[in-house]
Amino acid sequence: MDFDLSEEQQLLKDSVEGFLSDTYGFEERKKIAALPGGWSPEVWGTFAELGILGLPFAEEDGGFGGGAVETMLVFESFGKHLVLEPYLATVVLAGGVLKRAGSAEQKAAHIAAIAGGSSTYALATTERHSRYDLFDVTTTAKKDGGSWVLDGEKAVVVHGGTADHLVVSARTAGARRDKGGIGLFLVPADAAGLSRRSSPTQDGTHAAEVTLSGVRVDAVHVLGDPEGGLPVLEAVADEAIAALCAEAVGAMSELTDVTVDYLQQRKQFGINIGQFQALQHRAAEMFVALEQARSMAMFAAMTAATEDARERRALASAAKVQIGRSAKFIGQQGIQLHGGIGMTMEYKAGHYFKRLTMIDTLFGDADHHISEVADFGRLVAAA
């Protein structure tokens, strides 16, 4: 595979990294985290000016026609700076559903709003019992004349508390764990019968518990086939995994650099502790784990558009396994090599480990994806 960046990709990387380096330091991030909702509308507006909110959407829909590699470059910078803004929720998740299942009219209305920064979106698909299974849905959508009525609860909706619109998965037919009969509905956040309770998560982002009680949705807000939403969700999840892998690489890279810098400055017994060979070995092992993760993040980005859904899921799972393993190792080593300071809220090392832990959990941890890869291997062997 050719991992060299084109001139346009390099310019994208430089512009995003340049903006974040200048304005999104750790102290600035702490101030943003304390804002209502935990993110900055001002930063969001700058993202719109830079063009990255419209990056993955087709030009005819008001975007810039970028792909998974461009998204990877953005998310790696996000990981380095622990960006809190709802880019994953709005652009990758809800936006991913819109670009795959939305009608021309829906795309014209909502993708333009995303690209321009005027509206934020969130994907509400997880339920308390569903864990990592996108098809385990008990929220119902029942046809009533020319509209649908939604009832149920969604859990841990990333940035769902501040989103202007929610993309909600609901069962229109079949039993709880059937893979058919799942619809996707675009619901305004102020819809009658919809309530939200938002709280911060361990990594500084926010997630919401969403309750839908008799929420009425017009037919024009159904996204695609009202019984065929699962393949769309699976494709969006695989694309999100590729983005999260890149974000993890950015966070691991920064945590490794911070740790090595600390080893070169911290003194014990009159010398810098970085001169102790045992600690040099640990730093070297962190670097090896980082490069393994970087290779798999590139692999995930290059294969995110694979048309065969089963193969694409196996490739995404393989990347997520390595990312999870590397993140756990680098996070643990970074904290231990820092000692007590690494555990404090005032120092950034622990914040990187928290975000890496959350990334491992989103859309399935390493153990879950090992099972996914094993299942794919058994299917191939039996074919």
N, C-alpha and C positions, 0 to 999 in steps of 0.2 A: 504494500500500500504506500501511496505517496502522501507523506504527512507535511510536505512543504506548504506554507501558506501562500495564497495569491496576494497580489498587491492590495486588492480591496479588503481581503481578510486581515492583512497586517494593519491596514489603516483603522479598521474596526477595533481590533485589539488595542492598538495604541490610544485611540480616542477614549475608549471606555476606561482603560487602565489609567490614563492621564487624568481624567476627571475624578476618579475615585481616589487616586493618590493625593490629589490636591485638596479634596473636600471631605473625604470620608475616612478620616483617621479614627483611631479607637476611642478617643475622647469625644469626637463628634458623634460617633455611633452611640455612645452612652446617652448623649442628649437626645438623639432621635428615638432611642428605645423608650425614653420617658414621655414622649409625646402621646396624645390620645390615639389609640390604635396601634402604636408602636412603629410607625413609619412616617416619612416626611413627604407631604404633598409637593414641597419645593423640589426635592430630589427627583420625585416622580415626573414633575414637569420638565426637568432637565433631561431625563431619560427620553421623553417624547421629542425634545429638541434634537437630541443626538440621533434619533431615528431607530433606537433599539426596541421600542415598544411595538413597532410594526415590522420588526426584522423577519420573523418566520412566516409571514403571510404573503400570499401571491400579490403581484403588482396590480392585477386587475381588481383585487379586493381592497386595495388601499395600503398594501404592505410593500416590503422591499425585496421579496423573493429569496430570502435567505433560507438556509437549511440547517441540519443538525450540527454541522461543523461551525457555522457562525454562532449558533446558540451555545456551543461548547466554549467558544472564546469568551463570550459574555459571562457565562457562569463561572469560568475559572477565575475571572477578575472578581466576581461577586464573592466567591469563596475566600479569596485572599483578604477581602475587606469586611467580611461578615455582613453583607448587605441585608437589610431588614425589609426592604420594600417588596410589595406583593407581585413580583415579576413571575415567579413560578405559578402562583395561583391564577393570575390574570392572563398572562400571555401563553404560557405553555399548557396549562391544564384546561381552563375554561376556553381560552382561545383555540387550543388544539381541537376541542370538540366542535367549536363553531366553524373552523376551516374545513373540517371533515364532513360534518353533518348538516351544517347550516344551508338554507336556501340562498339564492342570490340576494333576495331582499334582506334576509337576516344578516348575511355577511356585510352588506352595504351599510346597514344601520349600526351593527355592533363592532365589527372589526375596525371601522373608521374611528369609533369611540375609544377603542383600546389604543390604536396607534397614535391618536391625538392626545392621549392621557386624560381625557375628560371623564372616563368611567373605569371602575375596577370591577373585576369579576372573581368568582370563586367556584370551585367544583365540589359539590356536595354529594358524595357517593358512599363514603364509609359509614357503616352502622356499628353499634356497640358489639354486636355478635359476629360481624363479618370478617374481622381481622384483615387478611390480605386478599380475600376473595371478592373480586369486583362483581361477581354474579350473585352473591348472597345478599338479596335485597328483600326487605319486608315492607318498605314504604310503598304505598299503593297509589295508582293513578286510575281513576274510574271515569269512563266517558259519560258526560252529562250534556246531552244536546250537542251544541257546537263547541263545547269546551271540556276540559278535564278537571277533576277534583283530586287534589293530592293530600294524603294523610300519612304521617309517619315521623320518624326522627332520624337525623343525621348527626354523626359524631366527628369530632376533630376536623372540622372544615377549616383548612388552612386559610387564614385571612378572611374567613367568612363573616366576622363581626363587622367589618368596615366595607365589604363589597357592595357595590350598587346593584349588582345582579348575581343570582346564583344559578348555576347549571345543576339541576337535581336529577338523579337517577331514581326511577320509580317503576314498580312492577305493574305492568298492564295486563299480563296474562301469566298463567302457570303457577307452579309452587315456588317456595322460598328460594331454593337453590337451583332452579332451572336456568339454563344459560340463554334460553329464549324468553321473550315476553318482558324485556326491559326497555323502557323508554327514557328519553332525555328531554327535560323541560327547562326552558329559560324563565326564571321567576324573578320579578323585581323584588328588591329587598324590602320594599314597603308594602308588599302585597298583604291584603287582609288575611289573617290567620297564620301568618309567618312570624315566629319569634326567634330571637337569637340571644345566646349568652356567651360572651367572648371572654377569654382569659389568656394570659401569657403562658407560653410553653417554656421548657427548660432552656431552650437556646435563645430566648429573647424574642422570637416571633410570637404571633397570636393565632389562636384557633378557636372555633366557635362550636357550641352545641346548637343545632337548628331543629326547631319543632314546626311541623306543618300540620295545621288543623283545618281541614276544609278549604285549603288554598285553591282558588279557581284560576286556571290557566287557559287562555284562549288557544284555539287550534293553531294560530299563527306563531305561537311560541313553542310548538313541538319541534325538536331538532331531529330531522330525519325520520326514519321508520320508527313508529311508536313501540314496536316489538323487537327492533333490531339494534338496540343501542350498545350491546356488549362489545361487538367487534370494534366499535369506535372508541370505547373506554379502554380497551386493551391496547390499541395503537397509541392512544394518548399516554397511557401509563408507560409504555416502552420508550416513548420519546422523552418523557419526564425522567425516567431512569438515566438515560444518556446525559441529560442536563445535570442531574444530581451527581453523577459520577464526575463530571467536570468541576462542579462546585467543590466536591470533596477534595479533588486534586489541588485546587487553589488553596483550600484551608490547610491541607497537609503540608503543602509547600511552605506556606507562611509559618506554620507551627514548627517545622523542621528548622527554618532559618532563625526563628526566634530562639529556639533551643540551643542551636550551635553558637549563636551570639552570646547567650547567657553563659555557656561553658567557657567562652573565651574571656569573660569578664569576672565571673565569680571566683574568689580566691579562698583556698583552704590550705592550711599548713604552709602559708606564705607563697603559694604558687596558684596559677589559674587551674581550675579543676579540669579544663579541657586538655591539660597535659597528661592526665591519667589515662593509660592505655585502655583500661576497661571502659571508660566513658567514651573514648574515641570509637571503640568497637560498636557501642550502642548507637552513636550518631551515624556511623556508617550503615548500620542495619536499618535505621530510619530512612536513610537515603535510598537504599535498595528497595524498601517497601514502597516508597514514594514513586520510584521509577516504574515499578510493576503496576501500580495503580494508574499512573499516567498512560502507560501503554494500553491498558484496558479501557480507559476513558476515551482514548482516541479510537479504539476498536468499536466501542459502543456508538460513538458519533458516526463512524463510517458505515455502520451496519443498521442504523436506526430506520432507514427507509426500505429495508428488506421486505418484499411483498408477501412472502410466505409467513403468515402470522405465527405458526408454530415454531418455525426456525428463528424468526425475529425474537420471540419471547425467550428461547433458549440462549441466544446470543446476549440479550440484555441481562438475563439471569447470571450468565458466566461473568459478565463485567461487574455486576452488583456483588457477587461473591468476593472477588478480589478487592473491590473498593471497601467492602465491609471489613475484611481481614486487615488490610493495610491501615484503615482508619483506626481500628481498635489498637493495633500495635503502636502506631505513631502517637496516638493520643496518650496511651498509657506511658510510653517512654518519655514523651515530652513533659508530662506532669511529674514523673518520678525524678527526672534529671533536674527539674527546677526545684524540687523539694516543696516546702510548705507554701512558697509564694505562688506556685502554680495552681493552688486550690482557691486563691482569693478572688473575689469579684472585681477587685480593682486592677487585676493583671489579666492580660488577654489570653494567656495560654489555655486556661480553663474554659474560656468561651469558645475557643476553636474545638476543643474536645467535646463540648456539649453539642455544638452544631454537627460535628461528625457523627456523634451518637444518634442524633435525630435523622440525619441523612441515611444512616444504616437502617433505621426503622421504616422510613417512608417507602411505601410500595414493596415491602418485604425485606426482612433482614437477611444476613448471609446464610443462616441455617435454612430459611424458607427457600432461597434461590438454589441452594445445593440440591434440594429435593426436586425443584423444577428442572434443573439440568439432568438429574438422574432419570426423571420421568421421560424426558425427551430422548435420552440414550436408550431406554427400554423400548420406546416406540420405534425408533430407527432400527434397532436390532430385530424387532419383530416383523418389520415391513419386508 
